[in-house]
Structures are given as structure tokens and as C-alpha cells.
Amino acid sequence: MSSSEESIRLAAGDAELTITPANGCRISSLRVGGTELLRQGERYGCFPMVPWCGRIGNGQFRNGGEQHQMPLNSPPHAIHGTGRNTAWSTVRADKSEAVFSYDLAAPWPYSGRVTQIFELTEDGLTLTLGVEASDTSFPAQAGWHPWFQRSLAGGREVEIDFSPGWQEERGDDHLPTGRRITPLPGPWDDCFGMPDGVDVKLTWPEQLELTVKSRAEWVVVYDEQAEAVCVEPQSGPPNGLNTLPRLVTKIDPLEIASTWSWRRL
């Protein structure tokens, strides 16, 4: 493990992971055998989506009798939570594992703590996110938004393989309508249900195979950009604070984990 004020680097075998706590505790780089797997840039890499995932309709959600308004950072909606815009604190870091946290604060209306754990091995990465409530209970979600490179070092484009149980029908407002439909062919900016857990395989032909898994049931796949594809495991669907709220209490925190495993081809 090496660190600077800007980044912390983990290593295992020929895998190198760089995390930037001050920039939303995102993974800024994942290199395997010297090859970069993630799209580069301060908005990219892989960032945590917390305390919600995807869009909240009109930036509004309710908790019991209280209605709250989040900033419309993707008008007319609020998108991807506040954690990616927050400086996180380093709790612990060694050669191949690191733990970070931040305390929930405005514009999020409830107090609590978010923790993110990275565990790197030579052929995989395990990510864990936890959300705890300090006092008042609140609905929350958590997940990740990785930007995987469409091509590695000029090779052939990545192939996406997964078998979802359903697709959340997307309305003209980009929010799920509430209907579950037979999965449609891409390109996608869509949420899919995988009731046995997220399991999505990315294959860069003749180079690398990477599988994203999680016990969570929802994954957003986004492949409408030329530079990258996104496979986003998350604890609930977009707008889920309103449609499928998961209440976080002092005795029942929210936790989600995802594992990326890879092998050379």
C-alpha cells in the first residue's frame, strides 16, 4: 500500500487499485498486468452510489410524513447520491485492503455513517458498502457505478453477457414505470432484476474476462457511450426511495457487497 494526500494504492499480484478518498472515495484506476480496466477522468473510474442509486423522481422522496427535496443534479431528477461528491476519511489501509467512511450531511436530511471497504486479491476485488443511521430511521440505497473501458489497449470491444429475470420498463422520464418486462436488446440505460443475484460477465476477446457479482437483485447496465460500459449492482431500482424503500435503522443497517473477478484469456 502506498498513499498520498490524493490517493491510496493497493496491490496484489499484478493487480493495482488506486482509490481517491477526496474525490468521492472512487476507484480512479484498476490495472491488471499493467492494463487499465476503467475509463480515466475525475468523473469516471468507479464511484459509490449512496445514499441512493440512479435517479430520484423530481429529486423528491418521502419518509413517513416528511417530504424531502434533493438538488436536481440531473434535471428534472436527482441522481447517484451524495457520496461521490464527498471527501471520505481513511479509517485503515494496508497493502491489499482499505476502509473509508464519511458522515451523512446536508443536503441529505438524516444523520448516519457510510463505510466502504476494498479487498484486493491477485484475481479479484471485493467491495462492501454499509449505511448506518445515527438516530432517525430513513430510506436508503447503495451500489457502485464502474466505467469499464469498452476496449483494452486498442483490442476488440467488450462483450456483455447476462441473463436477467426481468427488465424494469423505463418511461420517457428515465424512471421505471413499475412494470417488469421481458429483457430487450441493447443499447441500454436500464435496470434489470436478477433474483438469484447480480451476475454479469464482461469479455474483452483474447484479453480478459471479468465477472461482476452481488447478492443484490438489481443491476443497471449502461452502454450508450462509445468509450465505456457500466455494470452497476445496487440494492434497489432507480427511484427506489419512493417505490421500494429500504428503511435503515439504528439496529438494521444497509449493507451491500460486490465481487469483481477476472482471468486472462
Order of alpha helices (4+ residues) and beta strands (2+ residues): beta-beta-beta-beta-beta-beta-beta-beta-beta-beta-beta-beta-beta-beta-beta-beta-beta-beta-beta-beta-beta-beta-beta-beta-beta-alpha-beta-beta
